[in-house]
């Protein structure tokens, strides 16, 4: 789950990468309204490790979060 706060309604693209920088999922494109929201992504984390989630708004702003998957 990725929490995002937007000042205005805009489109958001969410991408997921492994630590080597390889994209592990197709970008999720979604329109979002202004305010704080949580985005649930069903991402294919293949193995335990650290992954990077990046959300990019239609205005060019980005939010990056590191996720550690433990199994």
N, CA, C and O atoms as CSV, one atom per row, in Angstrom:
chain,resi,resn,atom,element,x,y,z
A,1,UNK,N,N,0.850,-1.172,0.000
A,1,UNK,CA,C,0.000,0.000,0.000
A,1,UNK,C,C,0.897,1.236,0.000
A,1,UNK,O,O,1.874,1.305,0.745
A,2,UNK,N,N,0.562,2.190,-0.826
A,2,UNK,CA,C,1.322,3.425,-0.959
A,2,UNK,C,C,0.399,4.583,-0.641
A,2,UNK,O,O,-0.668,4.710,-1.241
A,3,UNK,N,N,0.796,5.429,0.295
A,3,UNK,CA,C,-0.009,6.580,0.693
A,3,UNK,C,C,0.475,7.810,-0.073
A,3,UNK,O,O,1.669,8.109,-0.096
A,4,UNK,N,N,-0.464,8.515,-0.697
A,4,UNK,CA,C,-0.133,9.687,-1.513
A,4,UNK,C,C,-1.050,10.836,-1.105
A,4,UNK,O,O,-2.242,10.640,-0.871
A,5,UNK,N,N,-0.478,12.037,-1.024
A,5,UNK,CA,C,-1.286,13.230,-0.766
A,5,UNK,C,C,-1.124,14.169,-1.958
A,5,UNK,O,O,-0.014,14.585,-2.288
A,6,UNK,N,N,-2.248,14.497,-2.600
A,6,UNK,CA,C,-2.231,15.328,-3.800
A,6,UNK,C,C,-2.908,16.663,-3.538
A,6,UNK,O,O,-3.987,16.696,-2.946
A,7,UNK,N,N,-2.295,17.777,-3.967
A,7,UNK,CA,C,-2.921,19.080,-3.777
A,7,UNK,C,C,-4.105,19.306,-4.720
A,7,UNK,O,O,-5.032,20.049,-4.397
A,8,UNK,N,N,-4.062,18.661,-5.882
A,8,UNK,CA,C,-5.148,18.781,-6.873
A,8,UNK,C,C,-5.376,17.410,-7.504
A,8,UNK,O,O,-4.512,16.536,-7.439
A,9,UNK,N,N,-6.538,17.231,-8.111
A,9,UNK,CA,C,-6.824,15.984,-8.821
A,9,UNK,C,C,-5.887,15.874,-10.021
A,9,UNK,O,O,-5.654,16.854,-10.728
A,10,UNK,N,N,-5.356,14.683,-10.242
A,10,UNK,CA,C,-4.420,14.474,-11.346
A,10,UNK,C,C,-4.270,12.988,-11.628
A,10,UNK,O,O,-4.702,12.153,-10.833
A,11,UNK,N,N,-3.669,12.665,-12.734
A,11,UNK,CA,C,-3.339,11.279,-13.041
A,11,UNK,C,C,-2.069,10.888,-12.301
A,11,UNK,O,O,-1.179,11.717,-12.111
A,12,UNK,N,N,-1.982,9.643,-11.887
A,12,UNK,CA,C,-0.804,9.142,-11.170
A,12,UNK,C,C,-0.348,7.845,-11.822
A,12,UNK,O,O,-1.155,6.960,-12.107
A,13,UNK,N,N,0.959,7.747,-12.054
A,13,UNK,CA,C,1.559,6.523,-12.580
A,13,UNK,C,C,2.403,5.912,-11.459
A,13,UNK,O,O,3.255,6.586,-10.882
A,14,UNK,N,N,2.163,4.635,-11.154
A,14,UNK,CA,C,2.914,3.952,-10.113
A,14,UNK,C,C,3.757,2.864,-10.755
A,14,UNK,O,O,3.258,2.043,-11.525
A,15,UNK,N,N,5.059,2.870,-10.422
A,15,UNK,CA,C,5.995,1.909,-10.979
A,15,UNK,C,C,6.676,1.164,-9.841
A,15,UNK,O,O,6.809,1.706,-8.743
A,16,UNK,N,N,7.109,-0.065,-10.083
A,16,UNK,CA,C,7.823,-0.872,-9.089
A,16,UNK,C,C,9.111,-1.400,-9.715
A,16,UNK,O,O,9.112,-1.889,-10.845
A,17,UNK,N,N,10.214,-1.293,-8.960
A,17,UNK,CA,C,11.530,-1.709,-9.432
A,17,UNK,C,C,12.206,-2.588,-8.395
A,17,UNK,O,O,11.953,-2.450,-7.198
A,18,UNK,N,N,13.073,-3.500,-8.853
A,18,UNK,CA,C,13.908,-4.229,-7.902
A,18,UNK,C,C,15.159,-3.383,-7.652
A,18,UNK,O,O,15.307,-2.319,-8.253
A,19,UNK,N,N,16.063,-3.840,-6.775
A,19,UNK,CA,C,17.220,-3.019,-6.406
A,19,UNK,C,C,18.203,-2.814,-7.555
A,19,UNK,O,O,19.019,-1.894,-7.502
A,20,UNK,N,N,18.144,-3.640,-8.583
A,20,UNK,CA,C,19.032,-3.444,-9.730
A,20,UNK,C,C,18.457,-2.431,-10.720
A,20,UNK,O,O,19.096,-2.111,-11.722
A,21,UNK,N,N,17.245,-1.924,-10.438
A,21,UNK,CA,C,16.624,-0.932,-11.308
A,21,UNK,C,C,15.733,-1.516,-12.382
A,21,UNK,O,O,15.218,-0.783,-13.226
A,22,UNK,N,N,15.543,-2.814,-12.363
A,22,UNK,CA,C,14.691,-3.484,-13.355
A,22,UNK,C,C,13.227,-3.302,-12.961
A,22,UNK,O,O,12.845,-3.573,-11.823
A,23,UNK,N,N,12.412,-2.842,-13.907
A,23,UNK,CA,C,10.979,-2.688,-13.636
A,23,UNK,C,C,10.378,-4.075,-13.484
A,23,UNK,O,O,10.558,-4.925,-14.356
A,24,UNK,N,N,9.660,-4.317,-12.383
A,24,UNK,CA,C,9.102,-5.645,-12.127
A,24,UNK,C,C,7.616,-5.734,-12.432
A,24,UNK,O,O,7.025,-6.811,-12.347
A,25,UNK,N,N,7.009,-4.605,-12.786
A,25,UNK,CA,C,5.579,-4.624,-13.107
A,25,UNK,C,C,5.279,-3.504,-14.087
A,25,UNK,O,O,5.972,-2.487,-14.118
A,26,UNK,N,N,4.255,-3.698,-14.875
A,26,UNK,CA,C,3.800,-2.636,-15.762
A,26,UNK,C,C,3.286,-1.479,-14.904
A,26,UNK,O,O,2.709,-1.703,-13.840
A,27,UNK,N,N,3.494,-0.248,-15.364
A,27,UNK,CA,C,3.011,0.893,-14.588
A,27,UNK,C,C,1.500,0.844,-14.394
A,27,UNK,O,O,0.754,0.465,-15.297
A,28,UNK,N,N,1.070,1.231,-13.211
A,28,UNK,CA,C,-0.344,1.350,-12.899
A,28,UNK,C,C,-0.725,2.800,-13.129
A,28,UNK,O,O,-0.138,3.694,-12.520
A,29,UNK,N,N,-1.695,3.050,-13.993
A,29,UNK,CA,C,-2.147,4.406,-14.283
A,29,UNK,C,C,-3.525,4.602,-13.671
A,29,UNK,O,O,-4.425,3.784,-13.863
A,30,UNK,N,N,-3.680,5.688,-12.936
A,30,UNK,CA,C,-4.947,5.901,-12.242
A,30,UNK,C,C,-5.185,7.398,-12.059
A,30,UNK,O,O,-4.249,8.144,-11.772
A,31,UNK,N,N,-6.431,7.840,-12.225
A,31,UNK,CA,C,-6.802,9.215,-11.906
A,31,UNK,C,C,-7.138,9.265,-10.425
A,31,UNK,O,O,-7.811,8.378,-9.901
A,32,UNK,N,N,-6.661,10.320,-9.747
A,32,UNK,CA,C,-6.907,10.441,-8.313
A,32,UNK,C,C,-7.385,11.844,-7.989
A,32,UNK,O,O,-6.987,12.821,-8.622
A,33,UNK,N,N,-8.247,11.915,-6.990
A,33,UNK,CA,C,-8.750,13.209,-6.559
A,33,UNK,C,C,-7.789,13.834,-5.557
A,33,UNK,O,O,-6.895,13.161,-5.042
A,34,UNK,N,N,-7.972,15.105,-5.285
A,34,UNK,CA,C,-7.116,15.825,-4.340
A,34,UNK,C,C,-7.295,15.262,-2.934
A,34,UNK,O,O,-8.355,14.741,-2.587
A,35,UNK,N,N,-6.237,15.377,-2.132
A,35,UNK,CA,C,-6.275,14.904,-0.751
A,35,UNK,C,C,-5.397,13.688,-0.560
A,35,UNK,O,O,-4.684,13.269,-1.472
A,36,UNK,N,N,-5.457,13.123,0.642
A,36,UNK,CA,C,-4.652,11.942,0.970
A,36,UNK,C,C,-5.422,10.683,0.595
A,36,UNK,O,O,-6.610,10.548,0.886
A,37,UNK,N,N,-4.720,9.770,-0.055
A,37,UNK,CA,C,-5.325,8.500,-0.438
A,37,UNK,C,C,-4.283,7.391,-0.352
A,37,UNK,O,O,-3.083,7.644,-0.452
A,38,UNK,N,N,-4.738,6.197,-0.173
A,38,UNK,CA,C,-3.856,5.030,-0.179
A,38,UNK,C,C,-4.147,4.215,-1.419
A,38,UNK,O,O,-5.305,3.980,-1.764
A,39,UNK,N,N,-3.096,3.788,-2.084
A,39,UNK,CA,C,-3.228,3.010,-3.304
A,39,UNK,C,C,-2.783,1.588,-3.009
A,39,UNK,O,O,-1.671,1.357,-2.534
A,40,UNK,N,N,-3.657,0.646,-3.294
A,40,UNK,CA,C,-3.318,-0.758,-3.114
A,40,UNK,C,C,-2.852,-1.305,-4.454
A,40,UNK,O,O,-3.565,-1.220,-5.454
A,41,UNK,N,N,-1.654,-1.864,-4.463
A,41,UNK,CA,C,-1.089,-2.417,-5.690
A,41,UNK,C,C,-0.839,-3.902,-5.486
A,41,UNK,O,O,-0.246,-4.306,-4.485
A,42,UNK,N,N,-1.286,-4.703,-6.423
A,42,UNK,CA,C,-1.001,-6.131,-6.374
A,42,UNK,C,C,0.231,-6.364,-7.235
A,42,UNK,O,O,0.125,-6.654,-8.427
A,43,UNK,N,N,1.417,-6.232,-6.611
A,43,UNK,CA,C,2.660,-6.304,-7.363
A,43,UNK,C,C,3.288,-7.688,-7.246
A,43,UNK,O,O,3.176,-8.346,-6.212
A,44,UNK,N,N,3.944,-8.120,-8.306
A,44,UNK,CA,C,4.520,-9.471,-8.339
A,44,UNK,C,C,5.904,-9.540,-7.690
A,44,UNK,O,O,6.899,-9.766,-8.380
A,45,UNK,N,N,5.976,-9.347,-6.377
A,45,UNK,CA,C,7.255,-9.471,-5.699
A,45,UNK,C,C,7.661,-10.940,-5.754
A,45,UNK,O,O,7.066,-11.783,-5.082
A,46,UNK,N,N,8.686,-11.242,-6.564
A,46,UNK,CA,C,9.066,-12.627,-6.833
A,46,UNK,C,C,9.801,-13.278,-5.675
A,46,UNK,O,O,9.682,-14.485,-5.464
A,47,UNK,N,N,10.551,-12.501,-4.932
A,47,UNK,CA,C,11.340,-13.078,-3.849
A,47,UNK,C,C,11.537,-12.043,-2.750
A,47,UNK,O,O,11.324,-10.851,-2.971
A,48,UNK,N,N,11.943,-12.494,-1.569
A,48,UNK,CA,C,12.223,-11.540,-0.491
A,48,UNK,C,C,13.312,-10.558,-0.927
A,48,UNK,O,O,14.213,-10.920,-1.683
A,49,UNK,N,N,13.226,-9.338,-0.456
A,49,UNK,CA,C,14.237,-8.346,-0.793
A,49,UNK,C,C,13.686,-6.948,-0.704
A,49,UNK,O,O,12.580,-6.735,-0.208
A,50,UNK,N,N,14.466,-5.984,-1.190
A,50,UNK,CA,C,14.056,-4.590,-1.174
A,50,UNK,C,C,13.589,-4.185,-2.564
A,50,UNK,O,O,14.219,-4.520,-3.567
A,51,UNK,N,N,12.494,-3.473,-2.611
A,51,UNK,CA,C,11.924,-2.985,-3.861
A,51,UNK,C,C,11.652,-1.493,-3.721
A,51,UNK,O,O,11.551,-0.978,-2.608
A,52,UNK,N,N,11.536,-0.808,-4.840
A,52,UNK,CA,C,11.276,0.622,-4.847
A,52,UNK,C,C,9.962,0.872,-5.577
A,52,UNK,O,O,9.774,0.419,-6.706
A,53,UNK,N,N,9.053,1.597,-4.925
A,53,UNK,CA,C,7.803,2.028,-5.551
A,53,UNK,C,C,7.921,3.516,-5.832
A,53,UNK,O,O,8.368,4.281,-4.978
A,54,UNK,N,N,7.522,3.925,-7.020
A,54,UNK,CA,C,7.574,5.346,-7.371
A,54,UNK,C,C,6.226,5.751,-7.938
A,54,UNK,O,O,5.695,5.098,-8.837
A,55,UNK,N,N,5.680,6.829,-7.408
A,55,UNK,CA,C,4.432,7.396,-7.917
A,55,UNK,C,C,4.758,8.739,-8.553
A,55,UNK,O,O,5.373,9.599,-7.922
A,56,UNK,N,N,4.347,8.916,-9.795
A,56,UNK,CA,C,4.622,10.149,-10.531
A,56,UNK,C,C,3.287,10.755,-10.930
A,56,UNK,O,O,2.456,10.096,-11.554
A,57,UNK,N,N,3.088,12.023,-10.562
A,57,UNK,CA,C,1.820,12.687,-10.885
A,57,UNK,C,C,1.877,13.285,-12.279
A,57,UNK,O,O,2.946,13.395,-12.880
A,58,UNK,N,N,0.724,13.665,-12.781
A,58,UNK,CA,C,0.635,14.322,-14.077
A,58,UNK,C,C,1.342,15.664,-14.096
A,58,UNK,O,O,1.602,16.217,-15.165
A,59,UNK,N,N,1.654,16.193,-12.917
A,59,UNK,CA,C,2.358,17.472,-12.816
A,59,UNK,C,C,3.863,17.275,-12.715
A,59,UNK,O,O,4.602,18.250,-12.582
A,60,UNK,N,N,4.335,16.021,-12.776
A,60,UNK,CA,C,5.763,15.748,-12.751
A,60,UNK,C,C,6.353,15.540,-11.370
A,60,UNK,O,O,7.552,15.290,-11.248
A,61,UNK,N,N,5.540,15.638,-10.322
A,61,UNK,CA,C,6.031,15.423,-8.961
A,61,UNK,C,C,6.113,13.924,-8.696
A,61,UNK,O,O,5.317,13.155,-9.234
A,62,UNK,N,N,7.065,13.507,-7.876
A,62,UNK,CA,C,7.178,12.077,-7.602
A,62,UNK,C,C,7.350,11.798,-6.118
A,62,UNK,O,O,7.860,12.624,-5.360
A,63,UNK,N,N,6.914,10.621,-5.732
A,63,UNK,CA,C,7.075,10.114,-4.374
A,63,UNK,C,C,7.724,8.746,-4.512
A,63,UNK,O,O,7.268,7.928,-5.311
A,64,UNK,N,N,8.774,8.482,-3.754
A,64,UNK,CA,C,9.464,7.202,-3.812
A,64,UNK,C,C,9.457,6.556,-2.441
A,64,UNK,O,O,9.735,7.215,-1.439
A,65,UNK,N,N,9.145,5.281,-2.389
A,65,UNK,CA,C,9.138,4.518,-1.137
A,65,UNK,C,C,9.892,3.223,-1.356
A,65,UNK,O,O,9.794,2.601,-2.414
A,66,UNK,N,N,10.636,2.830,-0.355
A,66,UNK,CA,C,11.305,1.524,-0.384
A,66,UNK,C,C,10.448,0.528,0.396
A,66,UNK,O,O,9.930,0.835,1.470
A,67,UNK,N,N,10.315,-0.652,-0.162
A,67,UNK,CA,C,9.507,-1.710,0.441
A,67,UNK,C,C,10.403,-2.914,0.636
A,67,UNK,O,O,11.123,-3.311,-0.280
A,68,UNK,N,N,10.364,-3.501,1.831
A,68,UNK,CA,C,11.110,-4.733,2.096
A,68,UNK,C,C,10.111,-5.871,2.180
A,68,UNK,O,O,9.162,-5.815,2.962
A,69,UNK,N,N,10.323,-6.908,1.372
A,69,UNK,CA,C,9.442,-8.060,1.359
A,69,UNK,C,C,10.158,-9.197,2.100
A,69,UNK,O,O,11.272,-9.583,1.747
A,70,UNK,N,N,9.496,-9.717,3.127
A,70,UNK,CA,C,10.045,-10.818,3.909
A,70,UNK,C,C,9.063,-11.972,3.839
A,70,UNK,O,O,7.865,-11.786,4.051
A,71,UNK,N,N,9.563,-13.159,3.545
A,71,UNK,CA,C,8.674,-14.325,3.477
A,71,UNK,C,C,9.173,-15.412,4.373
A,71,UNK,O,O,8.559,-16.476,4.454
